[in-house]
Amino acid sequence: MTNTFSTANPARPKISILQKSNHFKIILLELEKGSKLKEHKASGRAKIFVVSGTIEYRSLHEIVSLSHSDTYDIPLEEIHEVVALEPSKFLLIIG
């Protein structure tokens, strides 16, 4: 897994792989307020599911605010970043 994660403050994102198979991966990401996942792109199907807190999905096309239980399908090959507006946990479902 390529490290595409950075933060605006000293707190580092906590990343836990919850489940992994040949066809999909479920990752739990925990971000402190102001932390972000720097610009990157999804090369395959990916979905965000917010467990707690509020995050912003930012791309050249849109900025989407997501909170508890919100989901978002990440467009293929779209360069984007994710920023935590408050302490947040979300699942990244790939595959």
C-alpha positions in Angstrom: 0.0 0.0 0.0 1.5 3.3 -1.0 1.6 5.9 1.7 -0.5 8.8 0.4 -1.3 10.2 3.8 -0.2 13.5 5.4 -1.4 15.8 8.0 -1.6 19.5 8.5 -0.8 19.0 12.2 1.6 16.5 14.1 -1.2 13.9 14.5 -0.8 11.1 12.0 -3.9 9.3 10.6 -4.5 5.9 12.2 -5.0 3.3 9.5 -6.4 -0.2 10.2 -7.1 -2.9 7.6 -10.3 -4.5 8.9 -10.7 -7.1 6.1 -8.9 -8.0 3.0 -9.4 -10.5 0.2 -8.4 -10.9 -3.5 -11.5 -8.9 -4.4 -11.9 -6.2 -1.8 -10.4 -4.4 1.1 -12.0 -2.5 4.0 -9.8 0.1 5.8 -10.7 2.1 8.9 -9.1 5.6 8.8 -9.1 7.9 11.9 -8.2 11.5 11.4 -7.8 14.3 14.0 -9.4 17.7 13.2 -7.4 19.4 10.4 -5.7 16.2 9.3 -5.9 15.3 5.7 -5.1 12.6 3.2 -3.1 14.4 0.5 -4.1 14.4 -3.1 -4.3 11.0 -4.7 -6.6 9.1 -7.0 -8.5 5.9 -6.8 -7.4 3.4 -9.5 -10.4 1.1 -8.8 -13.9 1.2 -7.3 -13.9 2.8 -3.9 -16.5 4.0 -1.4 -16.3 6.1 1.7 -18.6 5.4 4.7 -18.4 7.8 7.6 -18.5 6.2 11.0 -18.2 9.4 13.1 -17.2 13.0 12.7 -17.3 15.2 9.6 -14.9 15.0 6.6 -14.7 16.9 3.3 -14.1 15.1 0.0 -12.3 17.6 -2.2 -11.7 17.3 -6.0 -11.3 19.7 -8.9 -15.0 19.1 -9.6 -16.6 19.4 -6.2 -16.3 19.6 -2.4 -18.6 17.3 -0.5 -19.2 17.4 3.3 -19.8 14.0 4.8 -21.0 13.2 8.3 -22.1 10.1 10.4 -23.5 7.3 8.2 -23.0 9.3 4.9 -21.6 7.4 1.9 -19.8 8.6 -1.2 -18.7 6.7 -4.3 -15.3 7.9 -5.3 -15.1 8.5 -9.1 -12.5 6.4 -10.9 -9.2 8.2 -11.6 -10.4 11.4 -10.0 -7.6 13.3 -8.1 -9.0 14.1 -4.6 -8.1 14.7 -1.0 -10.0 14.1 2.3 -9.9 16.6 5.2 -11.2 16.1 8.7 -13.4 19.0 9.9 -13.5 17.4 13.4 -12.1 14.2 14.8 -13.4 11.6 12.4 -13.5 7.9 11.5 -14.5 6.5 8.2 -14.3 3.3 6.2 -12.7 3.1 2.8 -14.2 0.1 0.9 -12.1 -0.8 -2.1 -13.1 -3.3 -4.8 
